[in-house]
Amino acid sequence: MELRVNWRLKAILPVLVVLVNGLLVFLLVTLSLESPARHQVRVVAVAGAVVIFAVIVAVMSLLLQHPLRELQEKIARVRQGDLNVAVNFAGRHDDIGDLGRDFNEMVRQLRESREEIQRLYRTQMSRAEHLATLGELATGLAHEIRNPLAGIAGVMDIIARDLPESSPAREVLSEVQQEILQIKRILSDLLETARPKPPDFRPADLNSTAEHAVALARQQAISRPIEIRLSKAHELPPVEHDAAQIRQVLLNLLLNAIQAIDDAGNIRVRVGSEDSFATVAISDTGRGIPPEHLANIFRPFFTTKKRGTGLGLSLVSRIVEAHGGRVQVASTPGEGSQFMVWLPFHHAEAPHPSGPTSGVHPSEAKLASLGTSGAPGSESAAQGVLI
């Protein structure tokens, strides 16, 4: 068992030893004096030593014991969860004052961290309730809308076959069929958001996954003056991922990039790696994202497009986080945006990628990211989802 010695005893013992040794030396020196004078000198010396010792003890008690006792009391309150405490000796201009200021600063940071954690917890709980409600609504909507919609689509096909080739109604029917497909996509997005499909992890070449997504995106932009370039990482090892879901992620980001370019422009897709993560960066020369929208782009139903569902980037972030990764975006209005997808090479490890998390301008080193567990299916990969 370790012997515990009171700090006051540790501090006083050296002083007491010095005083006793000094008295002994003083007594030896006074042996040469006459007896009455020697006695008086000894009394004065002992009395002086006692006074010095008492003053030292009082000063130590005032300067050290009271602050330490107060610090112990405040630490006990912090241990009980009270983070609204502060020591009173923080205003001293010495080492004890530095200790008090450091303690108060530590408690302040703990208090702010706890408040931030509580805020994030409330936000996540609210989002979970929102998604749960959305799941119930999506399931009901799918059954109530899809069946009559299928009937409407069948009737439109029959009418289209019966109409003469020169009939002006064919153009109207074509628009109706396009709107029916749009409704089907919205319903599919709702179901994917409400009932996410877990990824089927398999080691695969991320270059091939990106190449497939780029090929589909080029078909979507074939009639526009937009160049889509792919830079592969030929030395990249296999990445454990669901190829269909990650292809859906990249295609969604590519379609968003196409929509962000008004006239001619360029889109570059770069596959690479950093630390224990494989990365895919998609950059465009489009309009960019306004700073006030960056915090919301991953939220379900947030959209700035007239025909957007507001579920595209929400589904993207959910798929990537289900893979143990992360989506980051940096954007400069009027110059373009860059989305970067981080995926761990091995899903079992799945460390959290480091780096900035929200962004308005690259020079400001801000990136926006968000994600929840789950992932959509891949049945509509060729169509994609736009925010």
N, C-alpha and C positions, 0 to 999 in steps of 0.2 A: 504493500500500500504506500502510495506516494505521500510524503510528509508535506503538509500545507502550512506555511508560515505566514502570519498576518503581515501585510505590507508595512503597517506602522512599525512593527517590531523590526523588520528589515531596515527601515529608514533610520530608526532611533539607535539601534545597536552600534553602528559605526561611530555616531556622535558620542555615545556614552563611553565607548572604549577610548576614544581620543581624550575626552575630559578626564577619565580616571587615570590614564597614563600621564597626562599633564599634571594632575595633582600629585602623583607619586614622584615625578621628577621635581616638582616644586617642593615637596616635603624633604626630599634628599638634599636639596639646595639649602633649605632653612635649618639643617642640623647644626650649621656653624654659628647660628645666632644664639643669643642668650635665651634662657627659658621663658621669661614673660613675653619678650618680643616675638619669639618663635611661635608661641601659642596664639598670639593675636594675628599674626600673619597667616597662620594655618586656618583660623576661623574665617578671615576675610576671603581667602582663596576658595575654601569650600563653599561659602555663601555665594561667591561670584560664579562658581561652576554651576551651582544649583539654579541661579537666576538665568544664566546662559542656556542651560538645558531646557528650562521651562519656556523661555522665549522661542527657542527653536521648535519645540513641540507645538506651541500655540500657532506659530507661523505656518508650520506644515499642516496643521489641522485646518486652518483657514484657507490656505491656498490649494490644498490637495484633497483633504478628506471630504469636505462639503461638495465640491464638484463631482468627485467620484461617487459619492452616495446618490447625488441627484441623477448622475448618468445611469447608475444601476436601476434606479426607480423608473426612469424613462424607457430603458431597454426592456424592463419587465412589462411595461404598458404596450410597447411595440410588439412584444411576443404574444400578447393577448389580442392583437389586431387593431389597436388604437394607433393610427398613423397621424393623428393631429397633435403630436407632442413636439416640444422643442426645449432644449436646455437653456437656462438663463445665463450661464457663464460664457456664452458664445461671444459676448461683447468684450471680453478680456483681450488685451494685446500681448499675449504670450503663447507658449505652446499649449497650455490648457484651453485658451480661447480658440486656437486653431482646431483642437480636437472637438470642441463644441460646435464650431461652424461646420466642420466636416460631418458631424453627426446630424445636424439639422438639415444639411443638404441631402444626405443619404435618405433621411425620412421623407423629405419632400419628393425626391425622385421615386421612392417606393409608393407614395400616395398617388402621384400622377400615373405611374404604371398600373396601379390597381384600378384607378378610374378608367384608364384606357381599355384595360382588359374587360371591365364590366360593360363599357360601351360597346366593344366588339361583340361581347357575348349577347347583349340585347339585340344588336343588329343581326347576328347570325340566327338567333331564335326567331326574330321577326321574319327573316328570309325563309327559314325552315317552315314556319306556319304558312307563309305565302305560297311556297312550292307545294305544300301538302294540299292546300285549297285548290291550287292550280291543277294538281293531279286528279282530284275528284271532278273538277269542271271539264278537264280535257277528256277524261274517259266518257263522261256523259255526252259531251259534244260530239265525240267521234262516232258513237253509236246512233245519235239522233240525226246527224247531218250526213254521214257517209252513205247510208242506205238510199235516202232520196236523191242524194247527189249522183250516185251511180246510175239511178234511173234517169235522171235528167241528162247525164252524159250519153247514155244509150239512145235516148230519144233524139238528141242533137246529131248523133252519128247517122241515125236512120234518115233524118230530114236532109242531112248533107248529101247522102247517097242519092236521094230522090230528086234533089234540086238539079236543074239543068246547069251545065258548066258556065253558061253566060249569065246566070241569075245574079243580080246584085245582092241578094240575101246571103250568098255564100260568104261575103266579107263579114257580115254581121255574125253569122254562125261561127266563123273562125275566131272572132273576138270573144264570143260566149264560151267557146271551148277553152280558150286561153285563161279566161277568168275561172272556169271550173278547175283547171289544173292549178291555178294559184290557190284556190280554196283547199284543194287536196294537199298542197305543200304546207299550208298553214296548219291544217289538222295533223299532218305528220310531225311537224315541228312541236306542236303541243304535246302529242303523245310521247315523243322522244324526250321532251323536257320533264314530263310527268313520270314516265316509266323508263328511266335510263337503262341501257343495256351494258352490262359489265364488259370490259375489254377482253378479247381472246389473245393473250400474250404469246407471241411466237418470235423467235429470233429471225430477223429479216433485214434485207438491205434497205436502209432508209433512202438511199439514192433512187432506188427503183420506185419506192412509194412516192417520192417527190416528183419523179419523172412522169408517173402516171397522172398525178394531179395537174402538172403543167400541161400535159397533152390535152386533158379535158378542158382546161382553162383556155388554151389556144383555140379550141373549137368554138368557145363562146365569144371570143374576140376576133374571129376570123374576118369579119367585115369591117373592123375598125383599125386605124393606124396605130396599133399598140404592139410593141415588141416585148415578148416575154422570154427572158434568158435564164437558163439554169446552169449553175456552177456546182458540179458534184465534188464530193470529197472521196477520192478513189481509195484512200487508205483507211476509210472509216470501217471499223469492225461492225458485225451485225448488232442491231439494236432490238431489244425485246419490246415489241409493240403490236397493236392490232392494226395491221396494214390498212384495212378498210376504213377504220375510224380515223386514223391519222391522215389518210388520203382525203377524207371528208373535211378534216380541219384545214389542211392546206388549200383545198379547193375553195372552201368558204372564204379564206383570207385572200386568195387570188381573185375571186369574183368581186369581193369588196374593193380590191385595188383597181380592178377594171372599171367598176362603177365610179371610183373617185377621180378617174382621168376623163376630162371633158373632151379633149381633142386628141392630138397625138401624144404619145408618152411611152415610158419604159417601165417595165416591171422586172425586177431581178430576184431570183430565188437562189440562195446560197446555202448549201449543206456543209456543215462543219462539226467541230467538237470543241469543248472547253471543259477541262477537268474530267469529271466522270459523267458528263452529259454530252449527248449529241444535240446539235442545234440546227434549226432551219430558219433562216432570216428571209423575209419577204418585204422588199422595199419598192415603193412606187414614186412616181413624179406627179402625183395627183394633187387634189385640193388641200389635203391635210385635214387634221381634226382640230376644231376649235378647243382651246384650253378648258373652257367650261364644260365640255362634253366628255373629256377624258376620264373623269371619275365615274361616269355612268355607262360607258360603252359596253361593259360586260354584264350589265343588269338586264334581266329578262324584259322584253317588250320595249326597251329603249331603242328608238330608231329616229333617224333624220331623213329617211327615204320615204317617198310617197307610197311605194309598193313593198316596203320592207315589213317583215314580221317582228323585228326587234328581238329575235331569238338566235340569230346566227352566231354572234360572238359569245353569247351565254353558253350555247352548246359547245363552241370551240373550247372555252375555258374549262367546262366540265369534263370533256374528253381528255384534255391534256392533264388536268389534275388527277383524273382517274388513272393515268399512266405514271403518276408520281412526278409530273413535270410542272411547267409554268409557262404562261404566255406574257410577254412584255411588249409594250408599244411605246415608241417615241415618235412625235409628230411635230412638224413645223407648218403652220397654216400657210398655204400658197406655195409650198415647196415639196410636200409629200410626207409619207409616213413609212415607218418600218415596224413590222411585227416580227418578233422572234419567239420561236417555240423551243423550249428546253425539254429534252426527254432523257431520262437516265438509261444508260446502256443495259443495266440489269434491273428489272423491276423490283426484285427482292430488296435491293439496297435503297433505291429511291431517296437519296439525300435531297434536301431542299436546295435548289440552285441559289447561289448568292448573286448579288447585284442590285441595282436600283429597281424601284417598283412602280414608279409612275412618271409620266413625262409630258411636257409641253414642247420643250425645245431640247435638242441633244446637249447643248452647252449648259443647260440647267440641270442636267443629269437627273431627270425625273422620268419615271416609267409607270404606266398604269397596268395593273394586273388584278385578276380575281378568278376564283374558281371554286366549284363544289364537286363533290364526288358524283360519279355516274357518267354515262356517255350515251349518245344517241346511236341508232343503227346506221347502216350504210346503204339503205335501199335507194335513196335519192342522191347518190354521190354525183351523178352527172348533172344534176340541176343545181345543187348547192343551196345555201341559205344566205341571204343578205341581211345586214343589219338595217 
